[in-house]
């Protein structure tokens, strides 16, 4: 969810100059909240928060009506309700969001095969080769906005520019339900007055480092000597800011882009200090990550854990595996090792497991033997049981204290599964 609440919105007039602007960034408006309002018309025009009503839940998304009160994603729901007491909390329906996302992406690919999804609700499109079929980039953007609305009932905002970076900035400024076109020749004039915080990929810490040196706008960054940028940010980030401030972005729309990571995390209703409970939860989350990897045909080369303590201090650790895997047992083993490396003096508020550096299953060279064969066969059978009876029908014995279902043994198994 973006930080914008719709104030300061800029849009292009009909017939705006789009010379040299062949890259589109399409971003759905308050996607989760908009889908909920589409499915329940009584929520339209109201401040809604997507999350759980429990005090320890965090905001997944919010309608623009709620954002105007300062509600933001990742904010505790309790804090969001203090800012916007009349907001309606709506439980998320992720399967529905995925369904609507697939419909939107199909519309994009009807227009051009050069589509790079960035997330569930945004994508880059290269329309330079689609002009003969659909018209100019500006005309294509208007047609896309109309099709998305007609075919899904949802609105989107589109930035049109010569580069991905400027197109993304333009879509953000045009939100909600807007279109902003930046002709290639107008790039410098567009960028100059914007805050350095608007540069794509320049985070809060880098922005603060620039602002401490009086570099507050992109025009300031443009005028700053290169060595000043390097001292403030380091050579790599200094180089990035130097180029982006000039509208230089060599990144092409990448149609081979895949999901970078798959993860699950759990925020507890009460802080937990019991290591046995936390290790059991890590194992459960690792099993879910492994199941998602297998269902999508991926293996992970890296496993990461995230631990947030009662004082909101958050620590992450990652480990590169000897061989890529989609086996939940192996992911859980790595998660346990990482968890053991974290010093803990406070109880834990949130814990998570993530698989990173994904690659298609089977793309690695096979070894002489397979240490995970027993677990792999067992987990394949578990996937079949889940497909037939639903998630939770079979689980580990260590999870039975708080979750029902059959059992998945916690020691290396014989490769068979008894369904009960």
C-alpha positions as CSV (number, residue, x, y, z in Angstrom):
1,X,0.0,0.0,0.0
2,X,1.4,3.4,-0.9
3,X,1.6,6.2,1.6
4,X,-0.5,8.6,-0.5
5,X,-3.9,9.6,0.6
6,X,-4.9,11.3,-2.7
7,X,-3.9,14.8,-1.6
8,X,-1.7,16.7,-4.1
9,X,-2.9,14.4,-6.9
10,X,-1.8,15.4,-10.4
11,X,-3.3,14.1,-13.7
12,X,-2.7,14.8,-17.4
13,X,-5.3,16.5,-19.6
14,X,-6.8,14.8,-22.6
15,X,-4.3,14.8,-25.5
16,X,-1.2,15.3,-23.3
17,X,2.1,15.0,-25.1
18,X,3.4,11.4,-24.8
19,X,6.4,11.6,-27.2
20,X,9.1,9.1,-26.2
21,X,7.0,7.7,-23.3
22,X,6.6,4.0,-24.0
23,X,6.7,2.6,-20.4
24,X,3.5,2.3,-18.3
25,X,3.4,1.6,-14.6
26,X,-0.1,0.5,-13.7
27,X,-1.1,0.4,-10.0
28,X,-4.4,-0.7,-8.6
29,X,-6.0,1.8,-6.2
30,X,-6.1,0.6,-2.5
31,X,-6.5,-2.9,-4.0
32,X,-7.5,-5.0,-1.1
33,X,-9.9,-2.3,0.3
34,X,-11.3,-1.7,-3.2
35,X,-12.0,-5.4,-3.7
36,X,-13.9,-5.5,-0.4
37,X,-15.9,-2.5,-1.3
38,X,-16.7,-4.0,-4.7
39,X,-18.0,-7.2,-3.1
40,X,-19.9,-5.3,-0.3
41,X,-21.3,-2.1,-1.7
42,X,-22.3,-1.0,1.8
43,X,-18.6,-0.3,2.4
44,X,-18.2,2.1,-0.5
45,X,-17.2,5.6,0.5
46,X,-16.4,4.5,4.0
47,X,-13.1,4.3,6.0
48,X,-12.2,0.7,6.0
49,X,-9.1,-1.1,7.4
50,X,-8.1,-4.6,6.1
51,X,-6.9,-6.6,9.0
52,X,-8.0,-8.5,12.0
53,X,-9.9,-6.9,14.9
54,X,-7.5,-8.2,17.4
55,X,-5.4,-5.5,19.0
56,X,-2.1,-7.1,17.9
57,X,-3.1,-7.4,14.2
58,X,-1.5,-5.1,11.6
59,X,-3.1,-3.2,8.7
60,X,-2.8,-5.0,5.4
61,X,-4.5,-2.1,3.4
62,X,-6.9,0.7,3.9
63,X,-9.3,2.7,1.8
64,X,-8.4,6.3,0.9
65,X,-11.1,7.5,3.3
66,X,-9.0,5.9,6.2
67,X,-5.7,7.0,4.8
68,X,-6.6,10.6,5.1
69,X,-6.6,10.1,8.9
70,X,-3.0,8.8,8.7
71,X,-3.8,5.1,8.5
72,X,-0.9,3.2,6.8
73,X,0.0,-0.4,6.0
74,X,2.0,-2.4,8.6
75,X,0.6,-0.1,11.3
76,X,-1.0,-1.9,14.3
77,X,-4.8,-2.0,13.9
78,X,-5.2,-0.6,17.4
79,X,-3.1,2.5,16.4
80,X,-5.1,2.8,13.2
81,X,-8.4,2.8,15.1
82,X,-7.1,5.5,17.4
83,X,-6.4,7.6,14.3
84,X,-9.7,6.8,12.6
85,X,-12.1,5.6,15.3
86,X,-15.0,5.3,12.9
87,X,-13.2,2.9,10.5
88,X,-14.6,-0.5,9.8
89,X,-12.2,-3.4,10.2
90,X,-12.6,-6.0,7.5
91,X,-11.0,-9.4,7.5
92,X,-8.8,-10.0,4.4
93,X,-9.8,-12.5,1.7
94,X,-6.5,-13.2,0.0
95,X,-7.8,-15.8,-2.4
96,X,-10.3,-13.3,-3.7
97,X,-7.5,-10.7,-4.2
98,X,-5.4,-13.3,-6.1
99,X,-8.4,-14.0,-8.3
100,X,-8.9,-10.3,-9.1
101,X,-5.2,-9.8,-9.7
102,X,-5.2,-12.6,-12.3
103,X,-8.0,-11.0,-14.1
104,X,-6.2,-7.6,-14.2
105,X,-2.9,-9.2,-15.4
106,X,-4.8,-10.9,-18.2
107,X,-6.1,-7.5,-19.4
108,X,-2.5,-6.2,-19.4
109,X,-1.3,-9.1,-21.4
110,X,-4.1,-8.7,-23.9
111,X,-2.4,-5.3,-24.8
112,X,1.2,-6.3,-24.8
113,X,3.2,-9.5,-23.9
114,X,5.8,-7.2,-22.3
115,X,4.4,-7.2,-18.8
116,X,6.5,-7.3,-15.6
117,X,4.3,-7.8,-12.4
118,X,5.8,-6.1,-9.4
119,X,3.3,-7.4,-6.9
120,X,-0.3,-8.6,-6.7
121,X,-1.6,-5.1,-7.7
122,X,1.0,-3.4,-9.9
123,X,3.0,-4.0,-13.1
124,X,5.2,-2.4,-15.7
125,X,4.1,-2.6,-19.4
126,X,6.3,-1.8,-22.4
127,X,3.9,-0.6,-25.1
128,X,6.5,0.7,-27.6
129,X,5.7,-2.2,-29.9
130,X,1.9,-2.0,-29.5
131,X,1.4,1.4,-31.0
132,X,0.4,0.2,-34.4
133,X,-2.3,-2.0,-32.9
134,X,-3.6,0.2,-30.0
135,X,-2.4,3.8,-30.6
136,X,0.0,6.0,-28.7
137,X,1.1,5.3,-25.2
138,X,-1.3,7.8,-23.8
139,X,-4.2,6.3,-25.7
140,X,-3.2,2.8,-24.6
141,X,-3.2,3.9,-21.0
142,X,-6.6,5.4,-21.3
143,X,-7.9,2.3,-22.9
144,X,-6.4,0.1,-20.2
145,X,-8.0,2.2,-17.4
146,X,-11.4,1.9,-19.1
147,X,-11.0,-1.9,-19.6
148,X,-9.9,-2.5,-16.0
149,X,-12.9,-0.6,-14.7
150,X,-15.4,-2.2,-17.2
151,X,-14.2,-5.7,-16.7
152,X,-13.4,-5.8,-13.0
153,X,-15.2,-2.8,-11.4
154,X,-11.9,-1.6,-10.0
155,X,-9.9,1.6,-10.7
156,X,-6.2,1.9,-11.3
157,X,-3.7,4.7,-11.7
158,X,-1.2,4.8,-14.5
159,X,2.1,6.6,-15.0
160,X,3.4,6.9,-18.6
161,X,7.1,7.8,-19.1
162,X,10.3,7.0,-21.0
163,X,11.7,4.9,-18.0
164,X,10.4,2.6,-15.4
165,X,11.5,4.9,-12.6
166,X,9.7,8.0,-13.8
167,X,6.6,5.9,-14.8
168,X,6.4,4.6,-11.2
169,X,6.7,8.1,-9.7
170,X,4.0,9.4,-12.1
171,X,1.5,6.7,-11.2
172,X,2.0,7.4,-7.5
173,X,1.4,11.1,-7.9
174,X,-1.7,10.5,-10.0
175,X,-3.5,8.3,-7.3
176,X,-6.2,7.5,-6.9
177,X,-7.9,6.8,-10.3
178,X,-5.6,9.0,-12.3
179,X,-3.3,9.1,-15.4
180,X,-0.1,11.2,-15.5
181,X,1.9,11.3,-18.7
182,X,5.5,12.6,-18.7
183,X,6.9,13.1,-22.2
184,X,10.6,12.2,-22.5
185,X,11.6,15.9,-23.0
186,X,9.7,16.9,-19.9
187,X,11.4,14.4,-17.6
188,X,13.8,16.9,-16.0
189,X,11.1,19.5,-15.3
190,X,8.9,16.7,-13.7
191,X,11.7,15.4,-11.5
192,X,13.3,18.6,-10.3
193,X,10.8,19.8,-7.7
194,X,10.1,16.4,-6.3
195,X,11.4,15.3,-2.9
196,X,14.4,13.0,-2.9
197,X,12.1,10.6,-0.9
198,X,10.2,10.1,-4.1
199,X,13.1,8.5,-5.9
200,X,12.4,4.8,-6.4
201,X,14.7,2.6,-4.3
202,X,15.9,5.4,-2.1
203,X,14.7,4.6,1.4
204,X,14.1,6.7,4.5
205,X,17.7,6.4,5.8
206,X,19.3,7.4,2.5
207,X,16.8,10.3,2.2
208,X,17.6,11.5,5.7
209,X,21.4,11.4,4.9
210,X,20.8,13.6,1.9
211,X,18.5,16.0,3.7
212,X,21.1,16.5,6.5
213,X,23.4,17.8,3.7
214,X,20.7,20.2,2.4
215,X,19.7,17.9,-0.5
216,X,15.9,17.9,-0.2
217,X,14.7,17.9,-3.8
218,X,15.8,16.0,-6.9
219,X,17.0,19.3,-8.3
220,X,19.3,19.6,-5.3
221,X,20.6,16.1,-6.0
222,X,21.2,17.1,-9.6
223,X,23.3,20.0,-8.6
224,X,25.2,18.2,-5.8
225,X,28.8,17.2,-6.7
226,X,29.1,13.5,-7.2
227,X,31.6,13.1,-4.3
228,X,29.0,14.6,-2.0
229,X,26.5,12.0,-2.9
230,X,29.1,9.2,-2.5
231,X,30.1,10.5,0.9
232,X,26.5,10.7,2.0
233,X,25.3,7.4,0.7
234,X,28.3,5.3,-0.3
235,X,29.5,4.9,-3.9
236,X,26.7,2.4,-5.0
237,X,23.8,4.4,-3.7
238,X,25.4,7.6,-4.7
239,X,25.7,6.3,-8.3
240,X,22.1,5.3,-8.3
241,X,20.9,8.7,-7.1
242,X,23.1,10.5,-9.6
243,X,21.5,8.6,-12.5
244,X,17.9,8.7,-11.2
245,X,18.1,12.4,-10.6
246,X,18.9,12.8,-14.3
247,X,16.1,10.5,-15.4
248,X,18.5,7.8,-16.4
249,X,17.2,4.3,-15.8
250,X,18.5,1.5,-18.1
251,X,16.2,-1.1,-16.6
252,X,14.0,-2.8,-19.2
253,X,10.6,-4.4,-18.6
254,X,11.5,-7.9,-17.5
255,X,9.0,-10.5,-18.5
256,X,11.0,-13.3,-16.8
257,X,10.5,-11.7,-13.4
258,X,9.4,-14.3,-10.8
259,X,8.3,-14.1,-7.2
260,X,11.5,-13.3,-5.3
261,X,10.4,-15.0,-2.1
262,X,7.7,-16.9,-0.3
263,X,7.1,-16.5,3.4
264,X,4.7,-16.8,6.3
265,X,4.7,-15.1,9.7
266,X,2.6,-15.1,12.8
267,X,1.8,-12.3,15.3
268,X,0.9,-13.8,18.6
269,X,-2.0,-12.7,20.7
270,X,0.3,-12.7,23.7
271,X,4.1,-12.4,23.7
272,X,5.7,-15.8,24.0
273,X,9.0,-16.6,25.8
274,X,8.7,-20.5,25.6
275,X,11.4,-21.7,23.2
276,X,9.6,-25.0,22.6
277,X,6.4,-23.2,21.5
278,X,8.4,-20.8,19.3
279,X,10.4,-23.7,17.6
280,X,7.1,-25.5,17.0
281,X,5.7,-22.4,15.4
282,X,8.8,-22.1,13.2
283,X,8.3,-25.7,12.1
284,X,4.6,-25.0,11.2
285,X,5.5,-21.9,9.2
286,X,8.3,-23.8,7.4
287,X,5.8,-26.5,6.4
288,X,3.5,-23.9,4.9
289,X,6.4,-22.2,3.0
290,X,7.4,-25.6,1.6
291,X,3.9,-26.4,0.5
292,X,3.6,-23.1,-1.3
293,X,7.0,-23.7,-3.0
294,X,5.9,-27.1,-4.2
295,X,2.5,-25.8,-5.4
296,X,4.2,-23.1,-7.5
297,X,7.0,-25.4,-8.8
298,X,9.9,-23.5,-7.0
299,X,12.8,-24.4,-4.8
300,X,14.6,-22.0,-2.5
301,X,18.3,-21.5,-2.2
302,X,18.1,-19.4,1.0
303,X,16.0,-19.5,4.2
304,X,15.4,-16.5,6.4
305,X,13.7,-16.0,9.8
306,X,12.3,-12.9,11.3
307,X,11.8,-12.3,15.0
308,X,10.0,-9.3,16.5
309,X,10.3,-8.9,20.3
310,X,7.9,-7.4,22.8
311,X,9.6,-4.0,22.5
312,X,9.2,-4.1,18.6
313,X,12.9,-4.7,18.1
314,X,13.0,-6.9,14.9
315,X,15.9,-9.1,13.9
316,X,16.3,-11.1,10.7
317,X,18.8,-13.9,9.9
318,X,19.3,-15.8,6.6
319,X,21.2,-18.9,5.5
320,X,22.2,-20.2,2.1
321,X,21.4,-23.9,1.8
322,X,23.8,-26.5,0.4
323,X,21.2,-27.5,-2.2
324,X,17.9,-25.7,-3.2
325,X,14.9,-27.3,-1.6
326,X,11.1,-27.2,-1.3
327,X,11.1,-29.7,1.6
328,X,9.4,-28.2,4.7
329,X,11.6,-30.3,7.0
330,X,14.8,-29.0,5.5
331,X,13.5,-25.4,5.6
332,X,12.4,-25.9,9.2
333,X,15.9,-27.3,10.2
334,X,17.5,-24.2,8.7
335,X,15.0,-21.9,10.5
336,X,15.8,-23.6,13.8
337,X,19.5,-23.0,13.3
338,X,18.9,-19.4,12.5
339,X,16.6,-18.9,15.5
340,X,19.2,-20.4,17.8
341,X,21.7,-17.8,16.6
342,X,19.5,-14.9,17.8
343,X,20.1,-13.7,21.4
344,X,16.7,-13.5,23.2
345,X,16.1,-11.6,26.4
346,X,12.5,-10.6,25.8
347,X,9.4,-12.6,24.8
348,X,8.5,-12.7,21.1
349,X,5.7,-10.9,19.5
350,X,6.0,-12.1,15.9
351,X,7.9,-14.9,14.2
352,X,8.3,-15.6,10.5
353,X,10.0,-17.9,8.0
354,X,10.8,-17.0,4.4
355,X,12.2,-18.9,1.4
356,X,14.4,-16.7,-0.9
357,X,16.4,-16.9,-4.1
358,X,13.8,-19.0,-5.8
359,X,14.5,-21.2,-8.9
360,X,12.3,-23.6,-10.9
361,X,12.2,-27.1,-9.2
362,X,14.6,-29.6,-10.7
363,X,16.8,-26.9,-12.3
364,X,19.8,-27.8,-10.1
365,X,22.1,-30.7,-11.1
366,X,21.0,-33.8,-9.2
367,X,23.4,-35.2,-6.6
368,X,24.5,-38.8,-6.3
369,X,22.0,-39.4,-3.5
370,X,19.0,-37.6,-2.1
371,X,19.0,-37.2,1.7
372,X,15.5,-35.7,1.6
373,X,13.8,-38.5,-0.4
374,X,11.8,-39.8,2.6
375,X,10.6,-36.4,3.6
376,X,9.9,-35.4,0.0
377,X,7.7,-38.4,-0.5
378,X,5.9,-37.8,2.7
379,X,5.3,-34.1,2.0
380,X,4.0,-35.0,-1.5
381,X,1.5,-37.3,0.2
382,X,0.7,-34.5,2.6
383,X,0.0,-32.1,-0.3
384,X,-2.4,-34.7,-1.7
385,X,-4.2,-35.0,1.7
386,X,-4.4,-31.2,1.9
387,X,-5.9,-30.9,-1.6
388,X,-8.5,-33.5,-0.6
389,X,-9.4,-32.5,2.9
390,X,-8.1,-29.0,3.4
391,X,-5.2,-27.4,5.2
392,X,-4.9,-28.6,8.8
393,X,-6.3,-32.1,8.1
394,X,-2.8,-33.4,8.7
395,X,-0.1,-31.7,10.9
396,X,2.9,-32.5,13.1
397,X,2.3,-34.0,16.5
398,X,4.2,-31.1,18.0
399,X,1.4,-28.8,16.8
400,X,-1.5,-30.7,18.3
401,X,-1.6,-28.7,21.5
402,X,-3.2,-25.8,19.7
403,X,-4.2,-27.1,16.3
404,X,-6.2,-30.2,15.5
405,X,-5.8,-32.8,12.7
406,X,-3.8,-35.8,12.0
407,X,-0.1,-36.0,12.7
408,X,3.1,-35.5,10.7
409,X,6.0,-37.1,12.6
410,X,8.8,-34.9,13.8
411,X,11.6,-37.5,13.2
412,X,12.7,-38.9,9.8
413,X,9.8,-40.9,8.5
414,X,9.2,-44.0,6.5
415,X,7.9,-42.7,3.1
416,X,4.2,-43.4,3.7
417,X,1.3,-41.5,5.3
418,X,-1.6,-42.8,7.3
419,X,-4.8,-40.8,6.8
420,X,-7.0,-40.6,9.8
